[in-house]
Amino acid sequence: MGARCESRVVRGPAVQGPSVQVRDRGRLTCWRGTIGGMAVIHDKDRLEGATSLQAWKDAAAEQLEGMQQVDIAGSVDSKNPEEAAEISAGIRLRVAPVLSRRAMAMAVRYSLYLLEKRAPGPGVEVRVAPYAAVKVLEGPASDPHNLTPPDVIELEPAVWLRLACGITRWQEEKDAGHITAVGPRDDLHRFLPLV
């Protein structure tokens, strides 16, 4: 006998369509419309996500402090502020503390959840592989035949978390080649940092 599916919307406006049943770790979950309406993080995981994001930020601050101390002892000429700023950006671009896979996933998902709340919309897809993707900003949504919106931004987890935590700036990461962006609305600097 089949399970009964009650309609509900996970996020965003109601989507017309038949109920869809999805098995997630053995549990039957139901959505009305497409699975594209899934939340980037489950309600029950938000606290863990916030804790993981804070843990990453703390580890990054500690790593950054250690890297700066080593660099200051080595080669910074305090009389040349331009050189010091360039070296500082180079140090910040290398910050990438490693947490457990689950903690990294939760930190990325929670930070994307914060971005989604700050800049809602269907126009730009932000992908942080392999952990999550979210659609943000107003603009043309994807058509029914091609689920990818016209604007796509792809980042590595460490790059995204550096930006979300305010360790680096959007333009620094883009200039370093750490951001792959396609489309005219490929700049999220005005929404960052998130924490």
C-alpha positions in Angstrom: 0.0 0.0 0.0 1.4 3.4 -1.0 2.2 6.2 1.5 0.0 9.2 1.4 1.7 12.4 0.4 0.5 15.7 1.8 1.3 18.8 -0.2 3.8 21.3 1.3 6.3 23.8 -0.1 9.8 23.6 1.3 10.7 27.2 0.2 9.6 29.8 -2.2 6.2 30.3 -3.7 3.8 27.5 -4.2 4.5 25.5 -7.3 1.7 23.9 -9.3 2.0 20.2 -10.0 1.5 16.7 -8.7 2.9 15.6 -5.4 6.4 14.1 -5.6 7.5 11.4 -3.2 11.3 11.2 -2.5 13.2 8.8 -0.3 15.8 10.5 1.8 17.8 8.1 4.0 14.9 5.8 4.3 12.3 8.5 5.2 9.5 9.3 2.7 9.3 13.0 2.1 6.8 14.7 -0.1 6.8 18.0 -2.0 4.2 19.6 -4.2 5.9 20.5 -7.5 9.5 19.9 -8.4 12.3 18.8 -6.2 14.1 22.0 -7.2 12.2 23.7 -4.3 14.3 21.9 -1.7 15.8 23.9 1.1 19.6 24.2 1.1 19.6 23.1 4.8 17.0 21.3 6.8 15.4 23.2 9.7 16.7 20.6 12.1 20.3 21.1 10.9 20.5 24.9 11.2 22.0 25.0 14.7 24.6 22.5 13.6 25.2 24.6 10.5 25.7 27.8 12.5 28.0 26.0 14.9 30.1 24.5 12.0 30.3 27.9 10.3 31.5 29.5 13.5 34.0 26.7 14.0 35.4 27.2 10.5 35.6 31.0 11.0 37.5 30.5 14.4 39.9 28.0 12.8 40.4 30.3 9.8 41.2 33.2 12.2 43.7 31.1 14.0 45.3 29.8 10.8 45.5 33.4 9.4 47.1 34.7 12.6 49.8 31.9 12.4 50.4 32.6 8.7 50.8 36.3 9.3 53.3 35.8 12.1 55.4 33.6 10.0 55.2 36.1 7.1 56.0 39.2 9.2 59.0 37.4 10.6 60.1 36.6 7.1 59.7 39.3 4.5 57.2 42.2 5.1 58.8 45.7 4.7 56.6 47.8 7.0 57.8 50.9 5.2 56.0 49.9 2.0 52.2 49.7 2.6 51.3 48.6 -0.9 53.7 45.6 -0.7 52.3 44.7 2.8 48.7 44.9 1.5 49.6 42.6 -1.4 51.3 40.1 0.8 48.4 40.2 3.2 45.9 39.4 0.4 48.2 36.6 -0.7 48.1 35.2 2.9 44.3 35.5 3.2 43.8 33.7 -0.1 45.6 30.7 1.3 43.5 30.3 4.4 41.7 27.0 4.2 41.2 25.2 7.5 40.0 21.6 7.2 37.1 20.4 9.3 35.3 17.0 9.0 33.4 16.4 5.8 30.1 16.8 7.7 31.2 20.0 9.4 32.3 21.5 6.1 29.0 20.5 4.5 27.0 22.1 7.3 29.1 25.3 7.3 28.6 25.7 3.5 24.9 24.8 3.6 24.2 27.2 6.5 26.2 30.1 4.8 24.3 29.5 1.6 21.0 29.6 3.6 22.1 33.0 5.0 22.8 34.2 1.4 19.5 32.9 0.2 17.7 34.9 3.0 19.7 38.0 2.2 19.2 37.9 -1.6 16.2 35.8 -2.4 15.2 35.0 -6.0 15.6 32.5 -8.9 18.0 34.4 -11.1 21.6 33.3 -10.1 22.7 29.8 -9.1 25.5 29.7 -6.6 27.2 26.3 -6.6 29.7 25.2 -3.9 30.5 21.7 -4.9 30.3 19.0 -3.6 28.1 20.3 -0.8 25.2 22.5 -2.0 23.8 25.0 -4.5 21.2 27.7 -4.1 19.4 30.1 -6.4 19.5 33.8 -5.3 18.8 37.3 -6.7 15.9 38.4 -8.8 16.0 37.9 -12.5 15.0 35.5 -15.1 14.5 32.0 -13.8 15.4 28.8 -15.5 13.0 27.6 -18.2 11.3 24.2 -17.7 13.6 22.5 -20.3 16.9 23.8 -18.8 16.9 23.9 -15.1 20.2 26.0 -15.0 19.5 29.7 -14.7 21.3 32.1 -17.1 23.7 33.2 -14.4 25.9 30.6 -12.5 28.6 31.1 -10.0 30.8 28.2 -8.9 33.2 28.2 -6.0 35.3 25.8 -4.0 34.2 25.3 -0.4 37.2 27.1 1.2 36.8 30.1 -1.2 33.1 30.4 -0.4 33.7 30.2 3.3 36.5 32.8 3.2 34.0 35.1 1.4 31.1 34.3 3.8 33.3 35.0 6.8 34.9 38.2 5.5 38.4 36.9 5.3 38.7 37.8 1.6 36.8 40.1 -0.7 35.0 39.1 -3.9 37.3 40.9 -6.3 40.4 39.4 -4.6 39.1 35.9 -5.2 37.9 36.7 -8.7 41.3 38.2 -9.6 43.0 35.1 -8.2 40.9 32.9 -10.5 39.0 31.2 -7.6 35.5 32.1 -8.8 33.9 30.8 -12.0 31.0 33.0 -13.0 28.9 33.1 -16.1 26.4 35.8 -16.7 26.0 39.6 -16.2 25.0 39.3 -12.5 28.0 37.4 -11.3 29.0 39.6 -8.5 27.8 38.9 -4.9 30.2 41.4 -3.1 27.3 43.6 -1.8 25.9 40.6 0.1 29.2 39.6 1.8 30.4 38.9 4.4 27.5 36.9 5.9 28.9 36.5 9.4 
